[in-house]
Amino acid sequence: EGIMTTDTLPKGASTQFEYEGATITVTGISKGAGMIRPNMATMLGSIATDAAVSQDILQNILHDAANKYFNRITIDGDTSTNDSCVLIATGKAAVAPIMEPQGELYDALRKAINQVAMQLAQAIVRDGEGATKFVTIEVQGGAHQQECLDVAYAVAHSPLVKTADFASDPNWGRIVAAIGYAGLSDLQTEQVNVYLDDVCIVANGGRAASYTEEQGAAVMAQDEILIRIELERGGCKETIWTTDLSHEYVRINAEYRS
């Protein structure tokens, strides 16, 4: 609670696993609700384990977890200088120290840390300023990782897409427009498919013949929405998590200094 600002609730996650008769614990807390996008922005995250781990291995595990989870969330596309993500190993558990990035204990610990990091990162999105929707954007079929991210963030940061999310409006044209201005070279629009959950709304670059507004509206009325984009340009894929943009978000940030 001491690190909350515009957060509406404290955020924590914990998990345990057994190894050679010992219980290993991984626990973390995070803070963040606005000014959140890759590079963590105003996020604070602290994760601790009672395993004993060498510093270089711990750093590599944290770097990987931050990139997979904390750097895959965005609320509003804005950033700040005030961020921090820390991973601590106390060495209190009765197991041998992890000195090499291999073995059963290493694999189990890495999995546990990733699990906690994902829960903490997604908790930030779920508590996003004024958020009423938890939106997963999954981009498949990219030529490389960066273009998948470019498309995902173009959609995530579009005010028109975000307000459509808030209104439960299956406005496929706004999504397609964001894909188009994401900056991909030689984008073949006739290869692009877009889904809301399992409902195909765009096929071969245009409105899917089988799509009805009722199908899209039913998905958009949910608290959690999946927007899946198929580019058909390669084998890479990326997933990010974001929110809608509501009246409450505007109020919070308009009155921030009041």
Phi, psi and omega in degrees: 000332183291343181256004180285143170241267175272006173302144177262349179204152177290153185237124179210157178208149181207147176211158178224155172213160182258141175212116179050046176084356179254148176261122178256132183244140171232124183224142180214161173228155176215163178221141176157141178209338178210171187052050184238125170197177182311149193078015165075329177055230185276021178285143166238133178219131178226124179236138180227147174225152177268006172288160175259123186220138177294152187297321182292322178292319178300318179297319180294320178297316180295317180301317180293315181295321179297316181292324182285329190234298183296330177265020175236020177239148176207135176262306188224002181080002181262157184228174179210166177276352192259072178231160180197142175219121189232138174237125186240137173239117184275337181074017183278341181288149184274062176224158180293148179297146175272113183247348180228146181280060181196166177101166185298315181295317178301313182297318181293319180293316179300317179298317181295317179295318177298321179299313180295317179300317179297317179297318181293317180296314181291332176296326177297315180295316181298335179255021180303148184305116178072007187292137172241351181228141170256114189245122173261128177244117183243122180247122182244159173075028178277155178289330176205170186300317187295322181288331172297317179293321179301317179293314182300315182285330175299317178290315183296326186264358179291119177301328180290320176293316184295321178287328174296320175302314181298322182276002185056039183257115180283065185275086185294333180297325179291322178294313180297321179299317180295320176300318183295326181263012180289346174096017179287135179281138177054042178293124177268097187298331182288355177262353187277131174237145180227137180235144164255111193052239180261007181269118178282116180257334178228126177232128179055040173085357180225175181303130180295137184298328183274354188282139172235152179299327180298321178298312181295318181297325179296320178291314185293340179286348180286157176286333180239130186232138172250123171254113182248127184241128177249122183262334180057044180241353183172199186251010183270151175213154179215152178230134173230166180233137183211189183228176169277182177234114190247172172304321184294323177300316179297316180299313182302314185277337174286329184259009189303322183261003184284000000 
